[in-house]
Amino acid sequence: MAGLERWKLRHPDVWPLLEPADVLVDSMRGRSSTWSRIRLNLQHVPPKKRPPQEPLEVDFDPWHGVER
């Protein structure tokens, strides 16, 4: 959720155009941990105002350190 707050600060003109259903929060489950993925649907943002895709802030690997 902190990443979403940072995104809002970077795009203050876009955030008010989003509707509640445009913020998608998925709970992901691994073998012994859970994490959240947040996605934004920009369908309600006019194409000229849409920010470009940014690199992912966190690249979480639930299998890190597990021998396969």
N, C-alpha and C positions, 0 to 999 in steps of 0.2 A: 504494500500500500504506500510505502514511502516513495517508491519509484513513480507511482501515479501522481503523488503530490509534486514531485520534481517535474514531471511532464506538464502538469497544469501551470507551473511557474514559467516554463519555457514557452508555452502556447496559451497565454491568457486570453487571446482573442478567439481561440477555437473552442476552449472548454465550455463557454456558455451555450454554444450551439448544439452540444451533445445532449441527448435525452438519457434518462436513467437506463433504459434497455441497451444503450450503446456501449456501456461499460460492462465487459464480460469478465467475470472472475471465475476461473476454473481451479478446483482443488485437484492436484495431481497426487497420486499415491505410489510410493515405491515400496520396496521390501520392508523397510523399517522406518520410513520417514514420509512426511507429506510436505508439499510446497504449493504455492499458488502461482498461477499464470494469469496475468491481466492483459486483456486485449481491448482495443477501442475500435468500434465500428464508426467510421467517418461518413456514413451515408447521409447524414443530415448537415454535413459541412459542404458548402459549395466547392466544387473542384479547385478553383483558383485559391481558396483559403486553406486547403488541406496541406498539412506539413508532410514533407517526404518521410519515407520509412527511415527510422533511426536504427543504429546497431542495438542489439539486445543489451540491456544493462547487466544482466546476470546470466551466465551460462552454467546452469546447475546440472551436474551429472550425478544422478542418484547411484550410479554404479562405480563411482570413483573409489578406488581402494578395495574393490571386491574382485577377487580372482574368479575368472570365468572358466 
